[in-house]
Amino acid sequence: MTAKAPPAHHDPAEAIDPILKRMFSFPRRHFLSAGDLNAPQATDLLDLADAFVAFNRQTSKSLDILKGRTLMNLFFENSTRTQSSFEIAGKRLGADVVNMSPRTSSITKGETLIDTAVTLNAMRPDLLVVRHASSGAASLLSQKVSGSVINAGDGQHEHPTQAVLDALSIRRAFGRVSGLTVAICGDVLHSRVARSNVSLLHTLGASVRLVGPPTLMPAQAERWGVTVHHDMKTGIAGADVVMMLRLQLERMQGAFVPSTREYFRFYGLDREKLAKAAPKARVMHPGPMNRGVEIDSDVADDPEISLIQDQVEMGVAARMAVLASLAHRLEEHGQ
């Protein structure tokens, strides 16, 4: 009976070296908007995130890049997956991670948010990850704290790290982002993910379409430099990537859609509609999914076409790249 070969042990230095070689200083003190990055900077960030993907697939996943730094997660809105992603990213980089979830009801006025910022600043966090129901909240906080603020979603405005992880997933699947056609479909009106993705995908050279019912499309969406479609099959025709958005029923006041069943019939992604896209099209969704409303399980769970699980993995790597490059900038500026 032959003995099994011992498991291969990867040299940790093999994964750490590419990280150190690709390390750079984030171009700004805060990361509030996908528009904060130009094409070379976005590419540098994706290259660094790529190195973290390889590192995260090792057994040993601890670094000391953020040793001695404090990362504070300040989530005024619930988001298990984004908060967990930032927490894991911070811990793998060696930061002291503090999670704070103040109740939204107590933060009703701008003044209260400023009070919160002043209090937090007295604790001297180096990196502050903020999610808030009001557009502009992260920007307001960034003016009142001495550390770096990362916008983890502010109202219907932006969610820049989601755009970074989506671009990383696309680039790993296709080898490029430039020249691809990406159709972003569904509840565009309430989606900060759509806004950030349109911005970063344009920066990286992709062509973007917005697809959805007129009631869920922002006024003057064409000004974003996209083409707007209200018919799903026309909108995704020939698209390389079909990115579905969550139907944000909790943000809707009034009748935006007749019913979820009707919505799925016209705008839910199933194999019949997907057949209109490019032959090797890939499917994405920022999560959490409403199965049978925005996307059919048969499509979402097919590893040949779905990048949805990949997006979750890329989320940790992308956020590690953002945190590490922001900390690198703080260090360079003696903070």
C-alpha positions as a printed Julia matrix, in Angstrom:
335×3 Matrix{Float64}:
   0.0    0.0     0.0
   1.58   3.27   -1.14
   1.61   6.17    1.25
  -0.13   9.35    0.17
   2.15  12.23   -0.73
   2.11  15.0     1.87
   0.11  18.08    0.88
   2.08  20.73   -0.97
   3.11  23.67    1.18
   3.28  26.88   -0.75
   6.05  29.25    0.2
   4.19  32.26    1.7
   6.81  34.55    0.16
   5.65  33.47   -3.3
   2.27  35.09   -2.67
   3.56  38.04   -0.62
   6.22  39.19   -3.12
   3.67  40.11   -5.85
   1.69  42.09   -3.25
   4.73  44.12   -2.21
   5.79  44.67   -5.82
   2.32  45.94   -6.77
   1.77  48.05   -3.66
   1.05  51.71   -4.39
  -0.36  54.75   -2.65
  -4.06  55.33   -3.2
  -4.42  58.58   -5.2
  -6.63  60.28   -2.59
  -6.98  60.27    1.18
 -10.5   58.84    0.93
 -12.29  56.44   -1.42
 -15.75  57.98   -1.78
 -16.57  57.48   -5.45
 -15.57  55.21   -8.34
 -14.79  58.44  -10.19
 -11.86  59.0    -7.78
  -9.81  56.68  -10.02
  -8.45  57.29  -13.51
  -7.64  54.36  -15.83
  -3.98  53.79  -14.74
  -4.92  54.08  -11.05
  -7.85  51.68  -11.46
  -5.56  49.22  -13.25
  -2.97  49.48  -10.44
  -5.7   48.76   -7.9
  -6.96  45.73   -9.86
  -3.39  44.43  -10.23
  -2.88  44.69   -6.46
  -6.25  43.02   -5.82
  -5.22  40.2    -8.17
  -2.17  39.55   -6.0
  -4.42  39.36   -2.94
  -6.63  36.76   -4.69
  -3.63  34.4    -4.92
  -2.66  35.16   -1.31
  -6.2   34.46   -0.04
  -6.14  30.99   -1.59
  -3.27  29.94    0.68
  -3.76  28.11    3.97
  -2.0   30.87    5.91
  -3.73  34.19    5.25
  -2.23  36.7     7.68
  -0.14  39.77    6.87
   1.13  42.67    8.95
   0.6   45.42    6.34
  -1.94  47.11    8.65
  -0.29  46.11   11.93
  -0.98  48.8    14.54
  -3.71  50.39   12.4
  -7.35  50.58   13.52
 -10.09  49.84   11.02
 -13.56  50.9    12.1
 -16.65  49.57   10.33
 -19.47  52.05   10.84
 -22.65  50.62    9.35
 -25.8   52.69    9.82
 -27.51  50.27    7.41
 -27.39  46.49    7.73
 -25.17  44.65    5.27
 -23.85  41.32    6.45
 -21.86  40.57    3.32
 -20.15  43.95    2.85
 -19.35  44.35    6.55
 -18.01  40.77    6.77
 -15.94  41.33    3.64
 -14.29  44.47    5.1
 -13.81  42.76    8.47
 -12.05  39.74    6.92
  -9.99  42.04    4.67
  -8.85  44.14    7.64
  -8.01  41.14    9.83
  -6.03  39.41    7.09
  -3.97  42.58    6.71
  -3.27  42.65   10.45
  -5.48  45.6    11.46
  -7.36  45.96   14.74
 -10.96  45.81   13.51
 -13.85  47.43   15.38
 -17.45  46.94   14.19
 -20.0   49.59   15.12
 -23.66  49.42   14.13
 -25.44  52.54   15.43
 -29.21  52.46   15.03
 -30.3   54.52   12.05
 -33.19  56.01   14.05
 -30.8   57.96   16.27
 -29.04  59.49   13.25
 -31.81  61.64   11.84
 -30.05  64.98   11.33
 -26.83  66.07    9.65
 -25.72  67.58   12.98
 -26.03  64.2    14.67
 -23.84  62.62   12.02
 -21.22  65.35   12.59
 -21.38  64.69   16.35
 -20.76  61.02   15.6
 -17.8   61.92   13.38
 -16.25  64.13   16.08
 -16.66  61.37   18.68
 -15.16  58.74   16.39
 -12.27  61.0    15.44
 -11.34  61.29   19.13
 -10.76  57.49   19.04
  -8.28  58.07   16.18
  -9.27  55.33   13.71
  -6.9   55.12   10.73
  -9.48  53.7     8.34
 -13.2   54.28    8.61
 -15.61  52.22    6.48
 -19.03  53.89    6.33
 -22.43  52.75    5.08
 -25.37  55.12    5.48
 -28.87  55.51    4.04
 -28.24  59.15    3.07
 -26.36  60.13   -0.08
 -23.3   62.19    0.8
 -22.93  60.85    4.36
 -19.48  59.35    3.7
 -18.31  62.6     2.13
 -19.55  64.59    5.15
 -17.73  62.27    7.56
 -14.54  62.5     5.5
 -14.43  66.25    6.17
 -14.52  65.72    9.93
 -12.06  62.88   10.56
  -8.28  62.68   10.29
  -8.14  59.1     8.97
  -9.21  57.72    5.59
 -12.89  57.14    4.84
 -14.1   54.36    2.54
 -17.64  54.68    1.25
 -19.35  51.29    1.64
 -22.6   52.64    0.2
 -24.34  55.98    0.74
 -28.04  56.08   -0.11
 -28.65  55.79   -3.84
 -25.34  57.51   -4.59
 -22.28  55.21   -4.78
 -20.72  51.92   -3.67
 -17.2   52.16   -5.12
 -15.63  48.98   -3.69
 -18.45  46.95   -5.28
 -17.46  48.41   -8.65
 -13.82  47.46   -8.01
 -14.67  43.84   -7.15
 -17.0   43.6   -10.15
 -14.29  44.92  -12.48
 -11.86  42.41  -10.96
 -14.31  39.52  -11.57
 -14.85  40.65  -15.17
 -11.15  41.09  -15.87
 -10.31  37.64  -14.47
 -13.08  36.03  -16.54
 -12.28  37.77  -19.85
  -8.66  38.85  -19.41
  -9.71  42.47  -19.99
 -12.46  45.01  -19.36
 -11.75  47.34  -22.28
 -13.89  46.68  -25.33
 -16.49  44.58  -23.5
 -20.21  45.35  -23.51
 -21.81  45.26  -20.07
 -25.6   45.36  -19.63
 -26.7   46.47  -16.15
 -30.3   45.36  -15.7
 -33.15  45.96  -13.29
 -33.72  48.52  -10.55
 -31.22  51.13  -11.76
 -33.14  53.99  -10.11
 -32.38  52.9    -6.54
 -28.99  51.34   -7.26
 -25.72  52.83   -5.99
 -24.03  49.72   -7.45
 -25.17  50.74  -10.95
 -23.83  54.28  -10.56
 -20.41  53.17   -9.37
 -20.16  50.44  -12.0
 -21.08  52.76  -14.88
 -18.32  55.13  -13.78
 -15.54  52.55  -13.32
 -16.47  50.45  -16.36
 -16.33  53.57  -18.53
 -12.94  54.47  -17.05
 -11.65  50.99  -17.93
 -12.94  51.22  -21.51
 -16.12  49.11  -21.45
 -19.37  50.0   -23.2
 -22.33  50.12  -20.79
 -26.06  49.68  -21.32
 -28.8   50.21  -18.74
 -31.84  47.95  -19.02
 -35.05  48.2   -17.01
 -38.62  49.42  -16.89
 -39.13  53.19  -17.28
 -40.34  53.41  -13.65
 -36.97  52.06  -12.43
 -34.72  54.12  -14.69
 -33.29  57.46  -13.48
 -34.36  60.58  -15.36
 -31.79  61.57  -17.99
 -29.85  58.32  -17.51
 -28.48  58.78  -21.05
 -26.33  61.58  -19.63
 -24.28  58.9   -17.88
 -22.81  58.02  -21.28
 -24.83  54.81  -21.59
 -27.54  53.51  -23.9
 -30.9   52.95  -22.21
 -33.19  50.03  -23.06
 -36.62  49.17  -21.73
 -36.84  45.79  -23.47
 -34.7   43.13  -21.79
 -33.99  41.01  -24.87
 -32.94  44.02  -26.94
 -30.93  45.46  -24.06
 -28.78  42.39  -23.48
 -28.44  41.41  -27.17
 -24.76  40.61  -27.8
 -23.69  41.7   -24.3
 -20.55  40.06  -22.86
 -21.66  40.6   -19.26
 -25.21  40.71  -17.91
 -25.21  42.31  -14.47
 -28.51  41.93  -12.64
 -29.48  44.33   -9.85
 -31.5   43.62   -6.73
 -35.1   44.88   -6.81
 -34.9   47.22   -3.8
 -38.47  46.98   -2.58
 -37.52  48.55    0.78
 -36.59  51.81   -0.99
 -39.76  51.99   -3.06
 -42.58  54.31   -2.07
 -45.49  53.53   -4.38
 -46.08  51.16   -7.28
 -42.84  50.91   -9.28
 -43.66  47.39  -10.53
 -47.07  45.68  -10.84
 -45.87  42.52   -9.04
 -42.69  40.5    -8.6
 -44.15  37.79  -10.85
 -44.8   40.3   -13.61
 -41.34  41.8   -13.1
 -39.66  38.41  -13.56
 -41.64  37.76  -16.71
 -40.28  40.88  -18.4
 -36.99  41.62  -16.62
 -35.95  38.5   -14.7
 -32.94  36.72  -16.2
 -33.65  33.19  -17.38
 -32.0   31.03  -20.05
 -34.42  32.18  -22.74
 -33.48  35.85  -22.29
 -29.79  35.07  -21.72
 -29.69  33.34  -25.13
 -29.84  36.85  -26.67
 -26.5   37.82  -25.07
 -23.06  36.98  -26.53
 -22.32  33.22  -26.82
 -19.93  33.16  -23.84
 -21.67  35.83  -21.78
 -21.18  35.82  -18.02
 -23.79  36.7   -15.42
 -23.3   38.82  -12.29
 -25.35  39.99   -9.31
 -24.15  42.12   -6.36
 -26.32  40.14   -3.94
 -28.32  39.33   -2.02
 -30.4   37.79   -4.82
 -34.16  37.56   -4.96
 -34.35  34.22   -6.77
 -37.22  33.95   -9.19
 -37.59  37.75   -9.19
 -34.38  39.16  -10.72
 -32.73  35.91  -11.74
 -33.61  32.27  -12.21
 -31.73  29.84   -9.92
 -30.83  27.72  -12.93
 -28.8   30.66  -14.31
 -27.44  31.97  -10.99
 -26.06  28.57   -9.94
 -24.49  27.51  -13.26
 -20.69  27.78  -12.75
 -20.15  27.91  -16.52
 -21.89  31.27  -16.83
 -22.32  32.72  -13.35
 -19.65  34.88  -11.67
 -21.81  35.44   -8.57
 -19.79  33.29   -6.15
 -16.59  34.63   -7.71
 -17.77  38.16   -6.88
 -17.94  37.25   -3.18
 -14.35  35.97   -3.24
 -13.16  38.99   -5.22
 -14.83  41.27   -2.66
 -12.32  40.39    0.05
  -9.32  40.78   -2.3
 -10.58  44.09   -3.71
 -11.16  45.53   -0.23
  -7.74  44.33    0.93
  -6.24  46.26   -2.02
  -8.22  49.41   -1.14
  -7.33  49.26    2.57
  -3.64  48.46    1.95
  -3.17  51.24   -0.64
  -4.96  53.81    1.56
  -2.77  52.81    4.53
   0.3   53.07    2.29
  -0.74  56.63    1.47
  -1.23  57.47    5.17
   2.27  56.14    5.88
   3.8   58.17    3.08
   2.16  61.29    4.5
   3.42  60.53    7.99
   0.03  59.68    9.47
